[in-house]
Amino acid sequence: MSRRCELTGKGPMVGNNVSHANNKTKRRFLPNLQDVTLQSDILGRSFTLRVSAAGLRSVDHRGGLDAYLARAKDEELSADALKLKKEIAKATAAAAA
């Protein structure tokens, strides 16, 4: 399982541990990933995604999973999230017609 947020695309970053004596050793900064269940209002189902804490706040800020995916860039989303975005867009178009 990769350490990458399915909604925002956040992944590990690299940097240095710096000691008091200014010695530098490589380290990794890992994203704060959580397995969360998010509800789609349009589809009426829930989905389990591996999302960062910042991504979860963004979903809440935009008004839910459907609104977040409608505005999200395709290159940031995982394959599962992209499939979900297309399914939601199809259901939205069918409801509007």
C-alpha positions in Angstrom: 0.0 0.0 0.0 1.5 3.3 -1.1 1.9 6.2 1.3 0.0 8.6 -0.9 -3.3 10.5 -0.3 -5.9 9.3 -2.7 -7.5 12.7 -3.0 -4.7 15.3 -2.7 -1.8 13.2 -4.0 0.4 14.1 -1.0 3.3 11.7 -0.5 6.5 11.3 1.4 9.0 14.2 1.4 12.7 14.0 2.2 14.8 16.3 4.4 17.4 16.3 7.1 17.5 15.7 10.8 19.8 18.4 12.2 21.5 17.9 15.5 22.6 20.5 18.0 26.2 20.0 16.5 24.7 20.7 13.1 25.2 17.1 11.9 22.7 16.3 9.1 21.2 12.9 8.4 18.6 12.1 5.8 15.0 11.4 7.0 11.5 11.1 5.5 8.5 13.2 6.3 5.4 10.9 5.9 1.9 12.3 5.3 -0.7 11.8 8.1 -2.8 9.1 6.3 -6.1 7.8 7.7 -8.5 5.2 6.4 -11.8 7.0 6.3 -15.3 6.2 5.1 -16.8 9.1 3.1 -20.4 9.3 2.1 -21.5 10.3 -1.4 -24.8 12.2 -1.3 -25.5 11.8 -5.0 -24.8 8.1 -5.2 -26.1 7.3 -1.7 -23.2 5.0 -0.9 -20.1 5.3 1.3 -16.5 4.7 0.2 -13.4 3.9 2.1 -10.4 5.9 1.0 -6.9 6.5 2.4 -6.8 10.2 2.9 -4.4 12.7 4.6 -5.7 14.8 7.5 -5.2 17.9 5.3 -7.2 16.3 2.5 -10.0 15.4 5.0 -10.2 19.1 6.1 -10.4 20.1 2.4 -13.3 17.7 1.8 -15.1 19.3 4.8 -14.3 22.8 3.6 -15.7 22.2 0.1 -18.9 20.7 1.3 -18.5 17.0 1.1 -17.0 14.3 -1.1 -19.1 15.1 -4.2 -18.2 18.8 -4.2 -14.5 18.1 -3.6 -14.3 15.6 -6.5 -16.1 17.9 -8.8 -13.4 20.6 -8.4 -10.4 18.2 -8.0 -7.7 17.9 -10.7 -7.6 14.5 -12.4 -3.8 14.2 -12.0 -3.9 14.5 -8.2 -6.5 11.8 -7.8 -5.8 8.0 -7.5 -7.3 5.6 -9.9 -10.1 4.7 -7.5 -10.9 8.3 -6.8 -10.9 9.1 -10.5 -13.3 6.3 -11.2 -15.5 7.6 -8.4 -15.3 11.2 -9.7 -16.6 10.0 -13.2 -19.4 7.9 -11.6 -20.5 11.0 -9.6 -20.4 13.2 -12.6 -22.5 10.7 -14.6 -25.1 10.6 -11.8 -25.1 14.4 -11.5 -25.8 14.7 -15.3 -28.5 12.1 -15.1 -30.2 13.9 -12.2 -30.1 17.2 -14.0 -31.6 15.8 -17.2 
